[in-house]
Amino acid sequence: MALIVQKFGGTSVGDHERIQAVAEHVARTCRDGHDVVVVVSAMGKSTDDLLALADKVSTEHPAREMDMLLTAGERISMALVAMAISGQGVEAASFTGSQAGIITDTDHTRAKILEIHPGRLRAALDEGKVPVVAGFQGMSTEKDVTTLGRGGSDVTAVALAAALGADVCEIYTDVTGVFSADPRVVPKARRLNRVSFDEMMEMAATGGRVLMLRSVEFARRHGVPLQVRSSFTWEPGTWIVEEDPTMEEAVVSAITDDISEAKLTLDGVPDRPGVAATLFRQLAVRGVNVDMIVQNTGTNGLTAISFTVPKTDVDAAREICDAVAVEIGATNVTTDTGVGRVSLVGAGMKSSPGVTALMFETLYEHGINIEMISTSSIRISCVVRAEKVGEAVRALHTAFGLDAA
Amino acid sequence: MALIVQKFGGTSVGDHERIQAVAEHVARTCRDGHDVVVVVSAMGKSTDDLLALADKVSTEHPAREMDMLLTAGERISMALVAMAISGQGVEAASFTGSQAGIITDTDHTRAKILEIHPGRLRAALDEGKVPVVAGFQGMSTEKDVTTLGRGGSDVTAVALAAALGADVCEIYTDVTGVFSADPRVVPKARRLNRVSFDEMMEMAATGGRVLMLRSVEFARRHGVPLQVRSSFTWEPGTWIVEEDPTMEEAVVSAITDDISEAKLTLDGVPDRPGVAATLFRQLAVRGVNVDMIVQNTGTNGLTAISFTVPKTDVDAAREICDAVAVEIGATNVTTDTGVGRVSLVGAGMKSSPGVTALMFETLYEHGINIEMISTSSIRISCVVRAEKVGEAVRALHTAFGLDAA
């Protein structure tokens, strides 16, 4: 008998039939002798509907009120899921983030969980009930309703699993697991049975769309085994676990792609200490999310600094670059929104020196120019033209032997 | 400068344009120098939509989960109204029933307010903000989310007005006030400028659809002046206040009608003590809401007992009557769903003995047979055939001089 946290995303509870399917699955898990805590997102597109209403009502959207509005979505889905589980003959009780004891900071619309007091959930479990908890939400230290930002429901699930000492946190979604590449880009992509937390974090950070970096980090820090599964097929999905040193590792586990970022370049930058610090401090102050950074060794005492940011941050970043360029005497600022990134991720890469070479050769053979390179011990990322990303991912998937038989 | 509680019903916040109109009105009241606390219902038909979803998802509807589900409705409207008020340049902050300190018993779907701790609302007012409070909901002594049942948002508004010592509680709805009769039945019905709590309670109890009995009782008990107004025209509505002994009272203020009830009759009932007690105790135990009761003096030691119940309670009432009839030896039970009730309400009736006679004469002249009669000091109700109710109301409206010029 295990304690299992089962998290169901928006598509998994998208309509009444999906909710009934979820309830059947939860009831079956209970009948198999396990204790279950359910975490739910808002139904399908309901969050979008609420956002559209807010836009119609006012141009002023105080963050505190947006959180109050959006948390109505999970309130609906959690009550419906609890009813549907009751309809399966298993007692269930729904809990808001506040009732589940999820205490956050006061940073509305992107709050961080500070602590969890799961007393009411434990009491419900002790009474033989299935607690159904609203994902994505909590209560701030000021006793206001908060939301946890993008991917927040996964964070709720992982954090509850950690707080309750659950044996596993199952993330149910609309795909059957984590793949060796995005199946829409690479038809021959394979589902992975098992990836390490480190690999999953690199994948999440470089375009993997199944899990947000934040929840994987949280799971690794607290040692919560994750399983990503489909609520449509219920087949076993992908385990995300601590790396097991006794096992042989795949050199490359997955190829990820990402065309959501833009590249900015400052040319003719005086190559002296403190220049990069000035730039990136100001970007940080403005809340611009910088991802890759590349600085070449300069000639003639001049260098170039390139970095990527989410396309939504391009205007803010450009403004700062223009100002900093004047301040430090850079000659030129360019913005490029036509870039994409392709990344190799694999825990076995650490001990396989030929990976970088094969990656570059493969891209060269396909006539794909590399504009920026950045590496970690288990990842290599290349920035290329956005329109070449699909071809690059497919070519690398084949070259590294990942294609399904 | 006054403290005003403004309550807006479902049609008043039915869409984004209505919400903006409400926000403008609230902002104008603030600019006139008043402090405002807003109470809102769920938007238009949103509660019906949620109920339909619950039916689709499961046949099991635990009351606790229904409350969790339905309270999502006000959460949406209150956040939107707060945003819209902010859009008018007036700071606003929304509060759930729990955050507003509304503590109820644990009787889910029809909880009663036990106490109110309006500390957060006072703090918001002190900071110059407009608190926007979810109507219809509270938090139970078990820290679960509860709803207050039908007319619950009005109760919230009145209770908050009492707890905050507000100068007036304004109830905004889709009619312009309280009328001398239902304008759909009597085209010549007039809006009343002023009715007493007692009159309003009798009207609410006999088919007046503007306010529920419960909120009027609450307002009278706590001395909260009520004003019923339209959020569509914003014209001055009807004041509901303590009777003022110095003023001349209208003999009859309003004629109400109600065809929502059915009549049950037990014939051949042995006329001995305890018989009525047996019957009405069992009806009470089953939660059947008995309204009018008439028992005739019997002949031959036998009597007849008739009473009315909401049509929704007819089956339960019939079952009990059949069982009790056997127990007490009554000869016959009949159910009649074709009845209606017409009532005269007026505080001046107490000192005008001719009212009853004029009522009966008027009905007689129109060939309308009276099946049951019940009176209070300021009300006379007659049960007649349902299809005669409209004609009866119009005739009485004319006979008592209520028709608009």
Interface residues (C-beta under 8 A of the other chain):
Chain A: H16 I19 Q20 A23 L50 L53 A54 K56 V57 S58 T59 E60 H61 P62 R64 E65 M66 M68 L69 T71 A72 G73 R75 I76 M78 A79 L80 A82 M83 A84 S86 G87 A92 A93 S94 T96 Q99 R120 K143 V145
Chain B: H16 I19 Q20 A23 L50 L53 A54 K56 V57 S58 T59 E60 H61 P62 R64 E65 M66 M68 L69 T71 A72 G73 R75 I76 M78 A79 L80 A82 M83 A84 S86 G87 A92 A93 S94 T96 Q99 R120 K143 V145
